[in-house]
Amino acid sequence: MINSIKSLTEIPELRKRILFTLMILAVYRLGSYIPTPGINADVFEQMFSTLGGSLFGLLSMFSGGSLRRLTVFALGIMPYITASIILQLMGVVSPTLEKLQKEGELGRRKITEYTRWLTVGLSGFQALGIAIALQRQSGAAGALVTNPGPMFIFTTVLTLMTGSVFVMWLGEQITSRGIGNGMSLLIFTGIVAGLVPGAVSLWQKVFVTHDWNFAILVMLLVFMVAIIAFIVLVERGERRVPIQYAKRIVGRKVMGGVSTHLPLKVNSSGVMAIIFAVSLLTFPQTIGLFIGQRGVVGAALTWFKNTFAWGEPAYTLSYVLLIMFFAHFYLSIVYNPDEVADNVRKQGGFIPGIRPGKRTADYLDDVLTKITWVGGIYLAIVALIPEIMLAGLRLNHLPGWMGAGWFDSHMPYWLLHGLNLNFYFGGTSLLIVVGVAMDTVQQVEAQLIMRHYEGFLKKGRIRGRRSG
């Protein structure tokens, strides 16, 4: 490890890439504190607790808290992620996009161009919705918008849309000129920055206000380490399907005759299943911000908001079921067993004991379905961690015939009512942090191996020229 860290400073090109990445991340964090004009920041900070249960809470997490402060980077990278997901899903139903996805580098550039333009459109639409919703809000300290009207809407849309496009550009710069994985690193930076207030809160609870004793802090830290280790274990877990290639005679050479495996990840959907589930559950609440509480629709949305409030039993059950559903749904979109089986057959490979073609596709589909059930349960467990730590399971809110009194008297208090922490440990944020950290380490290691490998060849060529 020490030698690897030392190598980061010894390789000039890698050192420049790391410094460039850190500079871009610093610019991103600086923009997260530049406020949007025309907004009373104090009033918005007081009101965000009511908006956190809507889609605004999810957007704020992806923007690194910029939406909570309503800065110029309030939309963050979420429009770009949404555009990428839309184009990825449309690739299944659109022959044109499907053809572009198979055209290699040229097709990738064209899809990237489509993604950029779709990001501009989505960011403008989201900014317009936020501007309209903000004009409807007011707090105890006064109106949220100082000068409402068309000029405020135009300024807010222009500011937020420009900030979102600039964030997209920053991510692309990290990908091309930095250490790579730019979009994910921006999200990673925002989430990690939000962990600092949480660490300060833990310190105050133990050593300042003495709400917790030192034993609770140690147990909490051990629990966090165990959860991170569990996520790393599952994220790296895969089912290896053996593939045998038959021997073929090509000219005077014998090709094939080797054994390999086809890796199938346990969690193929990543964090997408959680994002889809949260978006669907919070969408009615977000719509309520635009139409208010008037009429039958407003009353229905109010009932939905109260029944499916964050931490309520109905929300928890629906959350788990939606995660399981979207884990299978996303897998069916991005993975085609028939295509994989056809590619294996064309290369002269087969699964031992399974006939090539349709039987192989059915076998792969069956294996994927089984491991996706495991992956869905894993995602549900991780997604419920912040609910337990912040709000508790609220089992004492269940009806009496479901044993609410037994839960209230036998379950630990923290399990029912939460630990009242000021940060989310678990769910989407933790999966992103661990996943991006693992990917970044692998990319840096690949850069190290590539640089050392080229240096070795360079010495060999120089030695050969001297001997010649």
N, C-alpha and C positions, 0 to 999 in steps of 0.2 A: 504493500500500500504506500509506504514512504517513497519507494523508488518510482512508483507511478505518479505520485504528486510531484516529485522532483522532475520527472520527465515533462510535465505540463509546462514548466518554465524553461526547459532546455530546448524545446522544439519551437523555433520562431513563429512558424505559420500557425501552429496550434495555440500558442500564447496570444497571438493577435486575434484569433477567432474568439477565444474566451474573453479577452478584454473588450472586444467589440460587442459581444453578447451582453456583458455586464453594463456597458454604456447604454445600450438600447433599453435594457430593463430599468435602468435608472431614469431614463427619459419617460418611460411608461409610468413609473411610480410618481414622477414629478407631475405629469399631467393628471394624475388621479386626485390632485389637490387644487386644481384650478376650477373655481366654481362656474356654473352656467349663469349668465347674466339674467337678471329679472326675477331671481328666486330668493325668498327669505330663508336662508340656510337654517336658522334656529328653529323656525316653525316646521320646516321639512324634517329636521332631525327628530322633533317631538312626534311627528305624525308617522314616521316610518315604521313604528311598532305595529300599527294597524295595517300597513301595506306589506309587511314582511310575510304575511300568510298567503299573499297572492303570488302571481308570476313575478312580481317585482323582487321578491325574496330570492328566487332562483337567478334572476338577472344580476342582482347585486353580488351574489356569490361568484359568478363568472367574471364580473367586472372588478373583483378585488375590493369591494366596498365603495367603488366610485359612484354607483347609483344611490347608495345611502347618503352620500354627500352631494349628489347630483352635480358632478363635475362634468367637464367636457368629454371625459372618457366614460360617461355613465353607462352607455350601451356595451362598452368593452368589445370583446371578440364574439359575443353571442350571435350577432347577425351573420358573421362569417361561418360559424359552426352550423347555424340553421340552414344557410345556403348550401353548404357542403352536404348536409344530410338530405336535403330536398333533391339535389342532383344525383346523389347516390341511389335514392329510392326511385327516382325517375329513370335511372339507367336500366331498371328491370322492365319497365313498360314502354320505353322509348327506344326504337331500333337505332335511331341516330346516335343517341348517347351511348348505347351499348356498343355500337361500332367504334365510337371514339375511345371508349375505355380499353379496347383491344388493339388500338393503333400505336401503342408505345408512347414515346416521348412527344411526338406531334399531337396525338390525341390528348395527352395529359395537359399540354399547354393550352389547348383549346378549351378543355373543361375548366382549367384554372381561370381563363378569361371569362367564361360564363359565370363562374363562382363569384368573381369580383363584381360583375355587373349586378348579379342577383343580390349580393351583399349591400350594394348601394341602395337598391330598391327596398330591401327589407329594413335597413337601418332608417330610411326615410319614413317608412310606414310605422315602425315602432316609435320613432321620435315624435311623429304626429300624434299617435295615441297617448304617449306620455304627456305631451303638451296640453292636449285636451283634458286629460284626467287631472292634471295639476291645477287647471283653472277652476275645477269644481271643488277643490279642497280648501279648507280654512281651519285654523287652529285657534287655541285659546289666546295665543299671543298675537293674533291678527291674521290677515289674508296671506296665503302662501305665495301668490304671485303679486308683485308690487304694482305692475301695470298690465292687467289682462287685456287681451284683444288680439286682432290679427297680427300686429307687429310682434307681439310676444310669441305667438305660435310660429311665425316665420323665423324669428331669431333662434328659438329653441330647436326647431327642426334642423336649421342650417348648422347650428353648433354641434348638436349631438350626432348628426349624420357625418359631418366632417371629422369629428373625433373618432367615430367608429371606423371610417375609411383609413384614417391615419394609424389607428391601432392595427388594422389589417396590414398596412404597409410595414409597420415595425416588425410584425411577426414574419413577414416574407423576407425582410432583411436578415433576421436571425437565421432563417432557414437557408438562405443562399450564401451569406457572408459570415455567419456565426457558426455555432456548433450544431445547428440543425434543430428540428422539432420546435420551430418558433412559436406557433400558435399555442401549443401546449405549455411552453415555458411561460408565456404571458399569464395564462390562467394559474399556473403553478405559483408564480410570483405573487399574484394577488391573494391567493388562498394562504400562502405562508405568511404574508404580511398581516393577515387577519388573526394569525395564531399568537402574535405578540401581545395584544390586549388580553387574550385568554390566559397566557402565562402570567401576566401581571395580576389578573384576577385571582388565580390560584395562590399566588404568593400572598396577596392581601388576606384571602380567606384563612390561610394557615398562620401567618406570622404577624398580621396587623389586627384584623378584627377577631381572630381566633374562633371563627365559626366552625372550622374543621380542626381536628388534631393532626399531628404529624403522621399517624398511622393511616389515616384516610388518604393523605397525599401519596404515601408510598404505595398503597393499594391501587390508587388511580394510575400512577405511573407504570406500575407493573401491568395493569390492565391495558394501558395504551400500547406498551411494547408488545404484549401478547397479540393484540388485534393487528398491529402492523405486521408482525411475523406471520400471522394467519393469512393476511391479504397477500403478502409476498409469496407464500406457499401456494395458494390457490391460483394467483395470477400466472405463476410460472408452471403450474400443473397442466399436463396435457395427456391425452390418450394417444398412444403411438400404435397405429395400425400397420402391421408388417406388410411390406410390398416386395414381391419376388419378381425379378426380371429374367426372362428366359434367355438362353444363349442364342445369338444370331451370328451367322457368318456373312460378313460384308467384305467382299474381295478375298483377301488372304488373312483378314483379321477376324478374331472371334470377339463379338461384342456382347455385353450383357452378362448374365449369370451372376449378378450381385443381388444382395439383399439390403433393403433399406426400410424406412418406415414413413408413414404419412402422419404428421402431428396434427391432432385435433385439440384445440384449447378447451379447457373446462369452461372458462368465461369468455365466450366468443363475442358477446355483445358489448363487453367493456362497461362503461358507465351509461351507455345509451338507454338501456332498459330503465334505469332510475330516472334519467332525464325525461323520458317520455311519460313515465308514470306521474312524476311531480307536475309536469306541464298539464296533463289531462285533469288532475285533481284540482289544480289551482286556476284553471282556465275560467270556470264559472265565476270565481271570486274576482278575477281580473276584469271580466266583462261587467261585473257589478260596479266597478269604479267608474265606468263610462256612462251607464244608464241610470245609476243611482238606485234608490229604494222605491221608486214609484211603480204603480201598476202591478199586474199579476206576475209579470216576469221578475220584477224587483222583489216581490214577496217570495217567489220560488227561489231566487238566488240567495236571499237572506236565510231561508230555511236550509238550503244546501250549505251555506257558510257555517251555520251553527252546528249542523249535524256532522259535517265532514271537516270540522275544525282540526287544526294540527294537534295531534295527541289524543283525539277522541277515538273510541273503539272502532267506529265505522270507518274513520280515516285510516287507521292502522290496518284493518282487514282489507280494505280496498287497495291500499298501498302495496301490500304483499301480493295480492292476486294480480294486480296490474304489472308488477315487476316480473312475475313469473310468465305472464302472457307476452309481454314485450320482449323478454329474453328469447322466447321461441320465435316470435314474429320477426325480430331483427335478424336472427340466424337464417330464417327462411328467405330473407331478402338478399343477404350478402353471400350466402353459401349455396351453391348448386351441386348437389351430389351427382346428378346425371352428367354434368360437365366434367367433374373431377374423375368420375369413373371412365368417361370416354377418353380423357387425356391419358389416364393410366393404361388403358387398352391400346391406344395408338402407339405408346412408347414400349409396348411389349411386356408390360407388367401385369401382375395379378396378385390378389390376396390369397394366400394359401387356404385351400378348402372352399373358396368362393369363386363361382364362375364369373368371368369378365362380362361387362355390359350391365344389364338390368339388375342382376343379382348383386353385383358389386355396389351399384347405386342404392339399392334397398338396404344393404348391409351398412353402408356409410350413414344413410339417413337414420337407421335404427340406433347406431352408436351415438350420433350427434344428438338425437332426441333424449337419450338416457343421460348423457353427460350435461346437457343443457338444463335438465331438471336439477342436477346437483349445482350447476352454476347459478340458476335462478334462486335456489334456497340460500346459497352463499350471498348473493346480492341482497336478498331480503334481510338476512341477519345483519349485514353491514349497514344497510339503510336504516334499520331500527335503532342502531346505537345512539345517534344524536337525539332521537325521540325519548329514549330512556334517560339519558344523561341530562337533558334539558327540561322536558315536560313530564317524564314518567309515563307509564303505560295507562294510567288512569283506570285501572281495573275496578276501583271503587265506584266508578260511574256506571257500572253495569247494573241491570235490573236485579232485584233480589232473587228471582228464580234462577239466575245464572251464577249465584254464589258471590255476589258483591260483598256481603258482610264477611264471608270467610276470607276473601282476598284482603279486605281492609284490616283484618285482625291478625293474619298470618304472614303476609308479605312484608318485606322490609320497607321502611318509609321511603327510602331513596328510589326504590324500584317503582313505587306508585306515583310519587310526586317529583321525581327527578332530582338531580344534584344542583340545579340552578346555575349552570355554567354559562359563561358569556361567549362561548365559541362552540362551533359544531365540530365534534370529533367523531368522524364516521361518515357514512353516506357518500354522496358524490364527491365531496371535497377530499376526503381521505383517499378514496380510490384514485382520484386524479393525481394527488400529491405523490402517492406511492408509485403509480404507474409511470408518471412522467419522470420521477427520479430514477427508476429502473431503466427507462429508455435512454435518458441522458447519459447515465453511466456507461451503458452499452455503446452509445455513439462515441463518447470520448475514448473508450477503450479501443474501438475500431480505428479511430484516428491515430492512437498511439501505435497500434500494431501496423497500420499502413505506413506510418512515417518510419518506424524502425525497419520495416521490411524493405522500403525503398532505399534507406540508408545502407543496408547490407548489400543490396545489389549494386549501388553506386560504388562502394568500395571494391566489389568484385570486378566491375568493369574497369575501374582505374588500374587495378593490379594487372588485369589481363593486357591492357594497352602498354603498360610499362614492360611486361615480359615479352611483348611482341616487338 
